Amino acid sequence: MNYKYMRIQGRETSYITKYPKGVFSLCWNLIYNGILSENEKELFIEIDTWFKENLPEPEPCVNHEKVITFFKCDNSQEMYSKLQPAIALLDKYNQEYDVVYTNFVGTIIYEDKWQIAVKVEDGNMI
């Protein structure tokens, strides 16, 4: 089966969206909680910076709207490879996460070549 969208998400929910936190939030939590070493922290910040410099940040995310994002499977191979070191940090520190592939998302409110954003309310895609 061919899937359209992919998301790496934790098993704890965001206090904003009530939906499982994405990979970036999970890694930032490792930093905020003082779990990562200085080198690991620098590594993740480099990854985060690469994404900010190479992918448009969806306007709904910039505006702190209740949205979640998915990578488009057709164009996500490079993104996924760039995220591998961050995923390795989640593994190292036993942070539970799932890689979710789907064709079924809510209403897409943002779309570019690499990703989509979907509005969520009370933990559900709208």
DOKOLTI-363814 format. One record per residue: residue number from 1; residue in one letter; chain; x, y, z of N, C-alpha, C in turn. Coordinates in Angstrom, 1 decimal. Layout:
BEGIN
NODE  num  residu  chaine     n_u     n_v     n_w    ca_u    ca_v    ca_w     c_u     c_v     c_w
NODE  NUM       a       A       X       Y       Z       X       Y       Z       X       Y       Z
...
REM end
This chain:
BEGIN
NODE  num  residu  chaine     n_u     n_v     n_w    ca_u    ca_v    ca_w     c_u     c_v     c_w
NODE    1       m       A     0.8    -1.2     0.0     0.0     0.0     0.0     0.9     1.2     0.0
NODE    2       n       A     0.5     2.2    -0.8     1.2     3.5    -0.8     0.5     4.5     0.2
NODE    3       y       A     1.3     5.1     1.0     0.8     6.1     2.0     1.2     7.5     1.5
NODE    4       k       A     0.3     8.4     1.8     0.5     9.8     1.4     1.3    10.6     2.5
NODE    5       y       A     1.1    10.2     3.8     1.6    11.1     4.9     2.3    10.2     5.9
NODE    6       m       A     3.3    10.9     6.6     4.1    10.2     7.7     4.3    11.2     8.8
NODE    7       r       A     4.2    10.7    10.0     4.4    11.6    11.2     5.2    10.7    12.2
NODE    8       i       A     6.2    11.3    12.9     6.8    10.7    14.0     6.3    11.4    15.2
NODE    9       q       A     5.7    10.6    16.1     5.0    11.2    17.3     5.2    10.4    18.5
NODE   10       g       A     5.2    11.1    19.6     5.3    10.4    20.9     4.0     9.8    21.4
NODE   11       r       A     4.1     9.4    22.6     2.9     8.8    23.2     2.3     9.7    24.3
NODE   12       e       A     3.0    10.8    24.6     2.4    11.8    25.5     1.8    12.9    24.6
NODE   13       t       A     0.8    13.5    25.2     0.1    14.5    24.4     0.6    15.9    24.7
NODE   14       s       A     0.4    16.7    23.7     0.7    18.2    23.8    -0.4    18.8    24.6
NODE   15       y       A     0.0    19.7    25.5    -1.0    20.4    26.3    -1.7    21.4    25.4
NODE   16       i       A    -1.2    21.8    24.3    -1.9    22.7    23.4    -2.9    22.0    22.5
NODE   17       t       A    -2.4    20.9    21.8    -3.3    20.3    20.8    -4.1    19.1    21.4
NODE   18       k       A    -3.6    18.6    22.5    -4.1    17.3    23.1    -3.9    16.1    22.2
NODE   19       y       A    -3.0    16.3    21.2    -2.6    15.2    20.3    -1.2    14.8    20.6
NODE   20       p       A    -0.8    13.6    20.3     0.6    13.2    20.6     1.7    14.2    20.0
NODE   21       k       A     2.6    14.5    20.9     3.7    15.4    20.5     4.5    14.9    19.3
NODE   22       g       A     5.0    15.8    18.5     5.8    15.4    17.3     7.3    15.3    17.8
NODE   23       v       A     8.1    14.8    16.8     9.5    14.5    17.1    10.2    15.7    17.6
NODE   24       f       A    10.0    16.8    17.1    10.7    18.0    17.5    10.4    18.4    19.0
NODE   25       s       A     9.1    18.3    19.3     8.7    18.6    20.7     9.3    17.6    21.7
NODE   26       l       A     9.4    16.3    21.2     9.9    15.3    22.1    11.4    15.5    22.4
NODE   27       c       A    12.1    15.9    21.3    13.6    16.2    21.5    13.8    17.5    22.3
NODE   28       w       A    13.0    18.5    22.1    13.1    19.8    22.9    12.8    19.4    24.4
NODE   29       n       A    11.9    18.5    24.6    11.7    18.1    26.0    12.9    17.5    26.7
NODE   30       l       A    13.6    16.7    25.9    14.9    16.2    26.4    15.9    17.3    26.8
NODE   31       i       A    15.9    18.3    26.0    16.8    19.5    26.4    16.3    20.2    27.6
NODE   32       y       A    15.0    20.5    27.6    14.4    21.3    28.7    14.5    20.5    30.0
NODE   33       n       A    14.4    19.2    30.0    14.5    18.4    31.2    16.0    18.1    31.6
NODE   34       g       A    16.9    18.6    30.8    18.3    18.4    31.2    18.9    17.0    31.0
NODE   35       i       A    18.3    16.3    30.1    18.6    14.9    29.8    19.8    14.8    28.9
NODE   36       l       A    19.8    15.6    27.8    20.8    15.5    26.8    22.2    16.1    27.3
NODE   37       s       A    23.3    15.4    26.8    24.6    16.0    27.1    24.7    17.3    26.2
NODE   38       e       A    25.7    18.0    26.5    25.9    19.3    25.7    26.1    19.0    24.2
NODE   39       n       A    26.9    17.9    23.9    27.1    17.5    22.5    25.8    17.1    21.8
NODE   40       e       A    25.0    16.3    22.6    23.7    15.9    22.0    22.7    17.0    21.8
NODE   41       k       A    22.8    18.0    22.7    21.9    19.2    22.6    22.3    19.9    21.4
NODE   42       e       A    23.6    20.1    21.1    24.1    20.8    20.0    23.7    20.1    18.7
NODE   43       l       A    23.8    18.8    18.7    23.4    18.0    17.6    21.9    18.2    17.2
NODE   44       f       A    21.1    18.1    18.2    19.6    18.3    17.9    19.4    19.8    17.5
NODE   45       i       A    20.0    20.7    18.0    19.8    22.1    17.6    20.3    22.3    16.2
NODE   46       e       A    21.3    21.6    15.8    21.7    21.7    14.4    20.7    21.1    13.4
NODE   47       i       A    20.1    20.0    13.9    19.0    19.3    13.1    17.8    20.3    13.0
NODE   48       d       A    17.4    20.9    14.1    16.3    21.8    14.1    16.6    23.0    13.3
NODE   49       t       A    17.8    23.5    13.3    18.1    24.6    12.5    18.1    24.3    11.0
NODE   50       w       A    18.6    23.1    10.7    18.5    22.7     9.3    17.1    22.7     8.7
NODE   51       f       A    16.2    22.1     9.5    14.8    22.1     9.1    14.2    23.5     9.0
NODE   52       k       A    14.6    24.4     9.9    14.1    25.8     9.8    14.6    26.5     8.6
NODE   53       e       A    15.8    26.2     8.2    16.5    26.8     7.1    16.1    26.2     5.7
NODE   54       n       A    15.6    25.0     5.7    15.4    24.3     4.5    13.9    23.9     4.2
NODE   55       l       A    13.1    24.0     5.2    11.7    23.8     5.0    10.9    25.1     5.4
NODE   56       p       A     9.9    25.4     4.7     9.1    26.6     5.2     8.4    26.1     6.5
NODE   57       e       A     8.4    27.0     7.4     7.6    26.7     8.7     6.2    27.1     8.4
NODE   58       p       A     5.3    26.1     8.5     3.9    26.4     8.2     3.4    27.6     9.0
NODE   59       e       A     2.7    28.5     8.3     2.2    29.7     9.0     1.3    29.4    10.2
NODE   60       p       A     0.4    28.3    10.2    -0.3    28.0    11.4     0.6    27.6    12.5
NODE   61       c       A     1.7    27.0    12.3     2.7    26.7    13.4     3.3    28.0    13.9
NODE   62       v       A     3.7    28.9    13.0     4.3    30.2    13.4     3.3    30.9    14.3
NODE   63       n       A     2.0    30.8    14.0     0.9    31.5    14.7     0.5    30.8    15.9
NODE   64       h       A     1.1    29.6    16.2     0.8    28.8    17.4    -0.7    28.3    17.4
NODE   65       e       A    -1.2    28.0    16.2    -2.5    27.5    16.1    -2.5    26.0    16.5
NODE   66       k       A    -3.6    25.4    16.7    -3.7    24.0    17.1    -3.7    23.2    15.9
NODE   67       v       A    -2.4    22.9    15.5    -2.2    22.1    14.3    -1.2    21.0    14.5
NODE   68       i       A    -1.2    20.0    13.7    -0.1    19.0    13.7     0.4    18.9    12.2
NODE   69       t       A     1.6    18.4    12.1     2.1    18.4    10.7     2.5    16.9    10.4
NODE   70       f       A     2.4    16.6     9.1     2.9    15.4     8.6     3.8    15.6     7.4
NODE   71       f       A     4.8    14.8     7.2     5.6    14.8     6.0     4.8    14.1     4.9
NODE   72       k       A     5.0    14.6     3.7     4.5    13.9     2.5     5.4    12.7     2.2
NODE   73       c       A     4.9    11.5     2.1     5.8    10.4     1.9     6.6    10.5     0.6
NODE   74       d       A     6.0    11.0    -0.4     6.7    11.1    -1.7     7.9    12.0    -1.6
NODE   75       n       A     8.0    12.9    -0.7     9.1    13.8    -0.6     9.8    13.8     0.7
NODE   76       s       A     9.6    12.8     1.5    10.1    12.8     2.9    11.4    12.0     3.2
NODE   77       q       A    11.9    11.4     2.2    13.1    10.5     2.4    14.3    11.3     3.0
NODE   78       e       A    14.5    12.5     2.4    15.6    13.3     2.9    15.3    13.8     4.3
NODE   79       m       A    14.1    14.2     4.5    13.7    14.7     5.9    13.9    13.6     6.9
NODE   80       y       A    13.5    12.4     6.5    13.6    11.3     7.5    15.0    10.9     7.8
NODE   81       s       A    15.9    11.0     6.7    17.3    10.7     7.0    17.9    11.8     7.9
NODE   82       k       A    17.5    13.0     7.7    18.0    14.1     8.5    17.6    14.0    10.0
NODE   83       l       A    16.4    13.3    10.2    15.9    13.1    11.5    16.5    11.9    12.3
NODE   84       q       A    17.2    11.1    11.5    17.7     9.8    12.2    18.5    10.1    13.4
NODE   85       p       A    19.4    11.1    13.5    20.1    11.3    14.8    19.2    11.7    15.9
NODE   86       a       A    18.2    12.5    15.6    17.2    12.9    16.6    16.4    11.6    17.1
NODE   87       i       A    16.1    10.8    16.2    15.3     9.5    16.5    16.3     8.7    17.4
NODE   88       a       A    17.5     8.6    17.1    18.5     7.9    17.9    18.6     8.4    19.3
NODE   89       l       A    18.4     9.7    19.5    18.4    10.3    20.8    17.1     9.8    21.6
NODE   90       l       A    16.0     9.8    20.9    14.8     9.3    21.5    15.0     7.8    22.0
NODE   91       d       A    15.6     7.0    21.1    15.9     5.6    21.4    16.8     5.5    22.6
NODE   92       k       A    17.9     6.3    22.6    18.9     6.2    23.7    18.3     6.5    25.0
NODE   93       y       A    17.4     7.4    25.1    16.8     7.8    26.3    15.4     7.3    26.6
NODE   94       n       A    15.1     6.2    25.8    13.8     5.4    26.0    12.6     6.3    26.0
NODE   95       q       A    12.6     7.2    25.0    11.4     8.0    24.8    10.5     7.3    23.8
NODE   96       e       A     9.3     6.9    24.2     8.4     6.2    23.3     7.9     7.0    22.2
NODE   97       y       A     7.9     6.5    21.0     7.4     7.2    19.8     6.9     6.2    18.8
NODE   98       d       A     6.1     6.7    17.9     5.5     5.8    16.8     5.8     6.6    15.5
NODE   99       v       A     6.1     5.8    14.5     6.1     6.3    13.1     4.8     6.0    12.5
NODE  100       v       A     4.0     7.0    12.2     2.6     6.7    11.7     2.6     7.1    10.2
NODE  101       y       A     2.1     6.1     9.4     1.8     6.3     8.0     0.3     6.3     7.8
NODE  102       t       A    -0.2     7.2     7.0    -1.6     7.3     6.8    -2.0     7.9     5.5
NODE  103       n       A    -3.2     7.7     5.1    -3.8     8.4     4.0    -4.9     9.3     4.4
NODE  104       f       A    -5.2     9.2     5.7    -6.4     9.8     6.3    -6.0    10.8     7.3
NODE  105       v       A    -6.2    12.1     6.9    -5.9    13.2     7.8    -7.1    14.1     7.8
NODE  106       g       A    -7.2    15.0     8.7    -8.3    15.9     8.7    -8.2    16.9     7.6
NODE  107       t       A    -8.8    18.0     7.7    -8.8    19.1     6.7    -7.4    19.7     6.6
NODE  108       i       A    -6.8    19.7     5.5    -5.4    20.3     5.3    -5.6    21.8     5.3
NODE  109       i       A    -4.9    22.5     6.2    -5.0    24.0     6.2    -3.7    24.6     5.7
NODE  110       y       A    -2.6    23.8     5.5    -1.4    24.3     5.0    -0.8    23.1     4.2
NODE  111       e       A    -0.1    23.5     3.1     0.5    22.4     2.3     1.7    23.1     1.5
NODE  112       d       A     2.8    22.4     1.5     3.9    22.8     0.6     4.5    21.5     0.0
NODE  113       k       A     5.6    21.5    -0.6     6.2    20.4    -1.3     6.4    19.2    -0.4
NODE  114       w       A     6.8    19.5     0.9     7.3    18.5     1.8     6.3    18.1     2.9
NODE  115       q       A     5.4    18.9     3.2     4.6    18.7     4.4     3.2    19.3     4.3
NODE  116       i       A     2.4    18.9     5.3     1.0    19.4     5.4     0.8    19.7     6.9
NODE  117       a       A    -0.2    20.6     7.2    -0.6    20.9     8.5    -2.1    20.7     8.6
NODE  118       v       A    -2.5    20.1     9.7    -3.9    19.7     9.9    -4.4    20.3    11.2
NODE  119       k       A    -5.5    20.9    11.2    -6.1    21.5    12.4    -6.6    20.4    13.4
NODE  120       v       A    -6.3    20.6    14.6    -6.8    19.6    15.6    -7.6    20.3    16.7
NODE  121       e       A    -8.5    19.6    17.3    -9.3    20.1    18.4    -9.5    19.0    19.4
NODE  122       d       A    -9.2    19.3    20.6    -9.4    18.3    21.7    -8.8    16.9    21.3
NODE  123       g       A    -7.6    17.0    20.7    -6.9    15.7    20.4    -7.3    15.0    19.1
NODE  124       n       A    -8.2    15.6    18.4    -8.7    15.0    17.1    -8.5    15.9    15.9
NODE  125       m       A    -8.1    15.2    14.8    -8.0    16.0    13.6    -9.4    16.4    13.1
NODE  126       i       A    -9.5    17.6    12.7   -10.8    18.1    12.2   -10.9    17.9    10.7
REM end
